[in-house]
Amino acid sequence: MREAVLSGPSLSDGSATPTSRYRAVRRFTEALCEPLATEDYVVQTMRDVSPTKWHLAHVTWFFETFVLREHYPGYAPLDPAYAYLFNSYYLQAGERHCRDQRGYISRPTVAEVYRYRAHVDEHMTRLLDGASSAEAETLAPLVEIGLHHEQQHQELLLTDIKHVLSVNPLRPVYRPARGREPGAEPEPPRWVGFDEGLHRVGHPGLDTGFCYDNETPRHRHFVEAFELADRPATNAEYLEFMREGGYERGELWLSEGWAVAREREWSEPFYWERRDGEWHVFTLHGLEPVRPEEPVCHLSYFEADAFARWAGARLPTEQEWEVAAKDLPIEGGFVETGRFHPAPASGAGGEAGTATHGPRQMFGDVWEWTRSQYSPYPGYAPLPGALGEYNGKFMSNQFVLRGGSCATSLTHIRPTYRNFFPADATWQFMGVRLARDAR
């Protein structure tokens, strides 16, 4: 059941003022924090997880650093030390606190971080409301990237707090499930065919809407004929992979993936555990039975690749994924539904074979691994200055994911969006859609 329980911001609403759009995003961040106790805000359970308090402060630091310091004459920081504590990886923006030790910071307190947010919000509101037309034109791209940056951290806030709660033996609930009903057995996947051709991929540029620099420039790419599964792989299919010894069959795995799986003793997806002989999964609603019809989630690239090999298929390239998704409506299970967990595919059924309609569930619910290394497009150039460190510096040893997840905002995603993570990452809402060469 998909209930719209959160009111997400609309960044594309032409009638909204810059101030109202800014306030909407900032309010939504704080709405996601409402179920938390103060103690939940400060825990860091691994290097990749940041405390909720840090996320709240870092996105505030972003507006302070790139907007207020540069464009608000006489702006005075609430505390100059915050520039050191809440910078993430922007070398050109100054020194920064060690990422591994963000959970060590008991001060500033959660209340003080909220005061920091209020201080910056007050000055941002004054700046935006008082800007001339020329000033507003200068501010617009900086505020826009700041809002999308905050939406990225809204997703990270949820995935990180899920990890924090999962290591607690009490298995705390972030927010109770809202009327989830048992689903039907998943129908077999069907294949959608795409002809070979020369396609334009990538974003056309900021003149047609917001994008990150790593989505540009738009360029031509030849794609061989291929087929794509009409939905993401399900828990039922992954359970079959497990029953057939998928985690014990080295021939299915990339060499590095096999080594990682052995070292970390992987035998099931992240957050899965056995209870009374049955598989359960930890969710933001607590520990629940694994439901066969839901998309399998929290897979590493290595697991997704091994599963695809076991299924006699492969992962799509990011160009194939974009070709398949470019004309589809952006709809699905996003954070605004309040489900915070992947939902089953809907809208089709029948026996396995060739789909009569296009692919389903391309957006939302689970990020979909592609087999494409995260690398620059032909002619790519990062933004000037410290903002140029946003994406380009990470184009090494990572793979691209597409489509968004149940923790992504609807207004944040687009067909050209390129997410990226290392091959062994599992704590994000990551799933898999099978592809194969055309038959």
KAPESUL-V628385 format. One record per residue. N is the residue number from 1. RES is the residue in one small letter. SS is DSSP state (helix for helix, strand for strand, loop for the rest). Layout:
n=[N:N]
res=[RES:RES]
ss=[SS:SS]
//
This chain:
n=[1:2:3:4:5:6:7:8:9:10:11:12:13:14:15:16:17:18:19:20:21:22:23:24:25:26:27:28:29:30:31:32:33:34:35:36:37:38:39:40:41:42:43:44:45:46:47:48:49:50:51:52:53:54:55:56:57:58:59:60:61:62:63:64:65:66:67:68:69:70:71:72:73:74:75:76:77:78:79:80:81:82:83:84:85:86:87:88:89:90:91:92:93:94:95:96:97:98:99:100:101:102:103:104:105:106:107:108:109:110:111:112:113:114:115:116:117:118:119:120:121:122:123:124:125:126:127:128:129:130:131:132:133:134:135:136:137:138:139:140:141:142:143:144:145:146:147:148:149:150:151:152:153:154:155:156:157:158:159:160:161:162:163:164:165:166:167:168:169:170:171:172:173:174:175:176:177:178:179:180:181:182:183:184:185:186:187:188:189:190:191:192:193:194:195:196:197:198:199:200:201:202:203:204:205:206:207:208:209:210:211:212:213:214:215:216:217:218:219:220:221:222:223:224:225:226:227:228:229:230:231:232:233:234:235:236:237:238:239:240:241:242:243:244:245:246:247:248:249:250:251:252:253:254:255:256:257:258:259:260:261:262:263:264:265:266:267:268:269:270:271:272:273:274:275:276:277:278:279:280:281:282:283:284:285:286:287:288:289:290:291:292:293:294:295:296:297:298:299:300:301:302:303:304:305:306:307:308:309:310:311:312:313:314:315:316:317:318:319:320:321:322:323:324:325:326:327:328:329:330:331:332:333:334:335:336:337:338:339:340:341:342:343:344:345:346:347:348:349:350:351:352:353:354:355:356:357:358:359:360:361:362:363:364:365:366:367:368:369:370:371:372:373:374:375:376:377:378:379:380:381:382:383:384:385:386:387:388:389:390:391:392:393:394:395:396:397:398:399:400:401:402:403:404:405:406:407:408:409:410:411:412:413:414:415:416:417:418:419:420:421:422:423:424:425:426:427:428:429:430:431:432:433:434:435:436:437:438:439]
res=[m:r:e:a:v:l:s:g:p:s:l:s:d:g:s:a:t:p:t:s:r:y:r:a:v:r:r:f:t:e:a:l:c:e:p:l:a:t:e:d:y:v:v:q:t:m:r:d:v:s:p:t:k:w:h:l:a:h:v:t:w:f:f:e:t:f:v:l:r:e:h:y:p:g:y:a:p:l:d:p:a:y:a:y:l:f:n:s:y:y:l:q:a:g:e:r:h:c:r:d:q:r:g:y:i:s:r:p:t:v:a:e:v:y:r:y:r:a:h:v:d:e:h:m:t:r:l:l:d:g:a:s:s:a:e:a:e:t:l:a:p:l:v:e:i:g:l:h:h:e:q:q:h:q:e:l:l:l:t:d:i:k:h:v:l:s:v:n:p:l:r:p:v:y:r:p:a:r:g:r:e:p:g:a:e:p:e:p:p:r:w:v:g:f:d:e:g:l:h:r:v:g:h:p:g:l:d:t:g:f:c:y:d:n:e:t:p:r:h:r:h:f:v:e:a:f:e:l:a:d:r:p:a:t:n:a:e:y:l:e:f:m:r:e:g:g:y:e:r:g:e:l:w:l:s:e:g:w:a:v:a:r:e:r:e:w:s:e:p:f:y:w:e:r:r:d:g:e:w:h:v:f:t:l:h:g:l:e:p:v:r:p:e:e:p:v:c:h:l:s:y:f:e:a:d:a:f:a:r:w:a:g:a:r:l:p:t:e:q:e:w:e:v:a:a:k:d:l:p:i:e:g:g:f:v:e:t:g:r:f:h:p:a:p:a:s:g:a:g:g:e:a:g:t:a:t:h:g:p:r:q:m:f:g:d:v:w:e:w:t:r:s:q:y:s:p:y:p:g:y:a:p:l:p:g:a:l:g:e:y:n:g:k:f:m:s:n:q:f:v:l:r:g:g:s:c:a:t:s:l:t:h:i:r:p:t:y:r:n:f:f:p:a:d:a:t:w:q:f:m:g:v:r:l:a:r:d:a:r]
ss=[loop:loop:loop:loop:loop:loop:loop:loop:loop:loop:loop:loop:loop:loop:loop:loop:loop:helix:helix:helix:helix:helix:helix:helix:helix:helix:helix:helix:helix:helix:helix:helix:helix:loop:loop:loop:loop:helix:helix:helix:helix:helix:loop:loop:loop:loop:loop:loop:loop:loop:loop:helix:helix:helix:helix:helix:helix:helix:helix:helix:helix:helix:helix:helix:helix:helix:helix:helix:helix:helix:helix:loop:loop:loop:loop:loop:loop:loop:loop:loop:loop:helix:helix:helix:helix:loop:loop:loop:loop:loop:helix:helix:helix:loop:loop:loop:loop:loop:helix:helix:helix:helix:helix:helix:loop:loop:loop:loop:loop:helix:helix:helix:helix:helix:helix:helix:helix:helix:helix:helix:helix:helix:helix:helix:helix:helix:helix:helix:helix:helix:loop:loop:helix:helix:helix:helix:helix:helix:helix:helix:helix:helix:helix:helix:helix:helix:helix:helix:helix:helix:helix:helix:helix:helix:helix:helix:helix:helix:helix:helix:helix:helix:helix:helix:helix:helix:loop:loop:loop:loop:loop:loop:loop:loop:loop:loop:loop:loop:loop:loop:loop:loop:loop:loop:loop:loop:loop:loop:loop:strand:strand:strand:strand:strand:loop:loop:strand:strand:strand:strand:strand:loop:loop:loop:loop:helix:helix:helix:loop:loop:loop:loop:helix:helix:helix:loop:loop:loop:strand:strand:strand:strand:strand:loop:loop:strand:strand:strand:strand:loop:loop:loop:loop:strand:helix:helix:helix:helix:helix:helix:helix:helix:helix:loop:loop:loop:loop:loop:loop:helix:helix:helix:loop:loop:helix:helix:helix:helix:helix:helix:helix:helix:helix:loop:loop:loop:loop:loop:loop:loop:loop:strand:strand:strand:strand:loop:loop:strand:strand:strand:strand:strand:strand:loop:loop:strand:strand:strand:strand:loop:loop:loop:loop:loop:strand:loop:loop:loop:loop:loop:helix:helix:helix:helix:helix:helix:helix:helix:helix:helix:loop:loop:loop:strand:strand:loop:loop:helix:helix:helix:helix:helix:helix:helix:helix:loop:loop:loop:loop:loop:loop:loop:loop:loop:helix:helix:helix:loop:loop:loop:loop:loop:loop:loop:loop:loop:loop:loop:loop:loop:loop:loop:strand:strand:loop:loop:loop:loop:loop:loop:loop:loop:loop:loop:loop:loop:strand:strand:strand:strand:strand:strand:strand:loop:loop:loop:loop:loop:loop:loop:loop:loop:loop:loop:helix:helix:helix:helix:helix:loop:loop:helix:helix:helix:loop:loop:loop:loop:strand:strand:strand:strand:loop:loop:loop:loop:loop:loop:loop:helix:helix:helix:loop:loop:loop:loop:loop:loop:strand:strand:strand:loop:loop:loop:loop:loop:loop:loop:loop:strand:strand:loop:loop:strand:strand:strand:strand:loop:loop]
//
